[in-house]
Amino acid sequence: MPNVTVESLLISELRHRLANSFQLLQAVIHIRLRTAVDPDSRRHLSWLLDVVTALSMLQQRIGFKGPTDFGAYLTEAATYWRRVCEGRAIGIVLDVSAVQVTEAEASTLALIAHELISNAIEHAFPHGQAGSIELMFHERADGIRELVVRDDGRGMPDARDNGREGLELVCGLAEHLGGQVELINERGVTARVLVPPAHTPRAH
């Protein structure tokens, strides 16, 4: 019989409680969505539901001790994004490596990835347009972690405000990690997030 320590039992119980808490949050948001009529309220609630879902998926993988394989998390999260795209001709393409990140980095990077992909799904392919969203995550030779989300959609005209709130959030989250965001608006939109190695997120 395996040697079950008190610590492992406590960790298992904590995971169970976290999962229940996330499920409760998702249920509450779903209830509010059913009764919300105002378009802005529905948009904000839908965004909140997506964020809670992203963090819920992450907590199932994240380690209570030591780093987390963020590439593996993205591979699992792609299943959720593909479900979101059901009924639409949008493909999700992954090119990710096994990169170890801290718990704080994992949570922030998960929100960044989710925000960028959600923006692309919502704004890049209007009126049933077909296309693809490519997600890349690698660690460069200099230790910089590089997260790239690229779509081949309609691009981001200067006059268009859709998605700008999300991009501002992404820039703020990247800054929290001491990183930066590069945007290329050519044959679609490419968002490149560069995060330095061994960085302690800033306190706010």
Backbone hydrogen bonds, N-H to C=O, Kabsch-Sander energy under -0.5 kcal/mol:
donor,donor_aa,acceptor,acceptor_aa,energy
4,V,2,P,-1.0
5,T,3,N,-0.7
9,L,5,T,-1.9
10,L,6,V,-2.3
11,I,7,E,-2.5
12,S,8,S,-2.3
13,E,9,L,-2.3
14,L,10,L,-2.4
15,R,11,I,-2.6
16,H,12,S,-2.2
17,R,13,E,-2.3
18,L,14,L,-2.6
19,A,15,R,-2.6
20,N,16,H,-2.2
21,S,17,R,-2.3
22,F,18,L,-2.6
23,Q,19,A,-2.3
24,L,20,N,-2.2
25,L,21,S,-2.3
26,Q,22,F,-2.5
27,A,23,Q,-2.2
28,V,24,L,-2.5
29,I,25,L,-2.3
30,H,26,Q,-2.3
31,I,27,A,-2.1
32,R,28,V,-2.2
33,L,29,I,-2.4
34,R,30,H,-1.8
35,T,31,I,-1.0
36,A,32,R,-1.4
42,R,38,D,-2.3
43,R,39,P,-2.3
44,H,40,D,-2.5
45,L,41,S,-2.4
46,S,42,R,-2.4
47,W,43,R,-2.2
48,L,44,H,-2.4
49,L,45,L,-2.4
50,D,46,S,-2.1
51,V,47,W,-2.2
52,V,48,L,-2.5
53,T,49,L,-2.3
54,A,50,D,-2.5
55,L,51,V,-2.4
56,S,52,V,-2.2
57,M,53,T,-2.3
58,L,54,A,-1.8
59,Q,55,L,-2.4
60,Q,56,S,-0.9
61,R,58,L,-1.7
62,I,58,L,-2.6
68,T,101,V,-3.0
70,F,68,T,-1.1
70,F,99,V,-2.5
73,Y,69,D,-1.4
74,L,70,F,-2.3
75,T,71,G,-1.8
76,E,72,A,-1.9
77,A,73,Y,-2.9
78,A,74,L,-1.7
79,T,76,E,-1.2
80,Y,76,E,-0.6
80,Y,77,A,-0.7
81,W,77,A,-1.9
82,R,78,A,-2.4
83,R,79,T,-1.6
84,V,80,Y,-2.0
85,C,81,W,-1.4
86,E,83,R,-1.4
88,R,85,C,-2.3
90,I,88,R,-1.8
91,G,131,G,-2.2
93,V,91,G,-0.6
93,V,133,I,-2.9
95,D,135,L,-2.3
97,S,137,F,-2.3
99,V,97,S,-1.2
101,V,68,T,-2.4
106,A,102,T,-2.8
107,S,103,E,-2.1
108,T,104,A,-1.8
109,L,105,E,-3.1
110,A,106,A,-2.3
111,L,107,S,-1.7
112,I,108,T,-2.2
113,A,109,L,-2.8
114,H,110,A,-2.4
115,E,111,L,-2.4
116,L,112,I,-2.4
117,I,113,A,-2.4
118,S,114,H,-2.6
119,N,115,E,-2.3
120,A,116,L,-2.0
121,I,117,I,-2.7
122,E,118,S,-2.4
123,H,119,N,-2.7
124,A,120,A,-1.9
128,G,125,F,-0.5
129,Q,126,P,-1.5
131,G,89,A,-2.5
133,I,91,G,-3.0
134,E,150,R,-3.5
135,L,93,V,-3.2
136,M,148,V,-2.9
137,F,95,D,-1.6
138,H,146,E,-1.9
140,R,138,H,-0.5
140,R,144,I,-3.1
143,G,140,R,-2.0
145,R,195,V,-3.0
146,E,138,H,-3.2
147,L,145,R,-0.5
147,L,193,V,-2.7
148,V,136,M,-2.8
148,V,146,E,-0.5
149,V,191,A,-2.4
150,R,134,E,-2.7
151,D,189,V,-2.4
152,D,132,S,-1.3
154,R,124,A,-2.2
160,R,157,P,-1.8
161,D,159,A,-0.5
164,R,161,D,-2.2
167,L,163,G,-2.0
168,E,164,R,-2.4
169,L,165,E,-2.0
170,V,166,G,-2.3
171,C,167,L,-2.4
172,G,168,E,-2.1
173,L,169,L,-2.5
174,A,170,V,-2.6
175,E,171,C,-2.2
176,H,172,G,-1.7
177,L,173,L,-0.9
177,L,174,A,-0.8
178,G,175,E,-2.0
179,G,174,A,-3.1
180,Q,194,L,-1.8
182,E,192,R,-3.0
184,I,190,T,-2.6
186,E,184,I,-1.0
186,E,188,G,-0.6
189,V,151,D,-0.5
190,T,184,I,-2.6
191,A,149,V,-2.7
192,R,182,E,-3.1
192,R,190,T,-0.5
193,V,147,L,-3.4
193,V,191,A,-0.5
194,L,180,Q,-2.6
194,L,192,R,-0.5
195,V,145,R,-2.7
195,V,193,V,-0.5
199,H,196,P,-0.5
202,R,176,H,-2.1
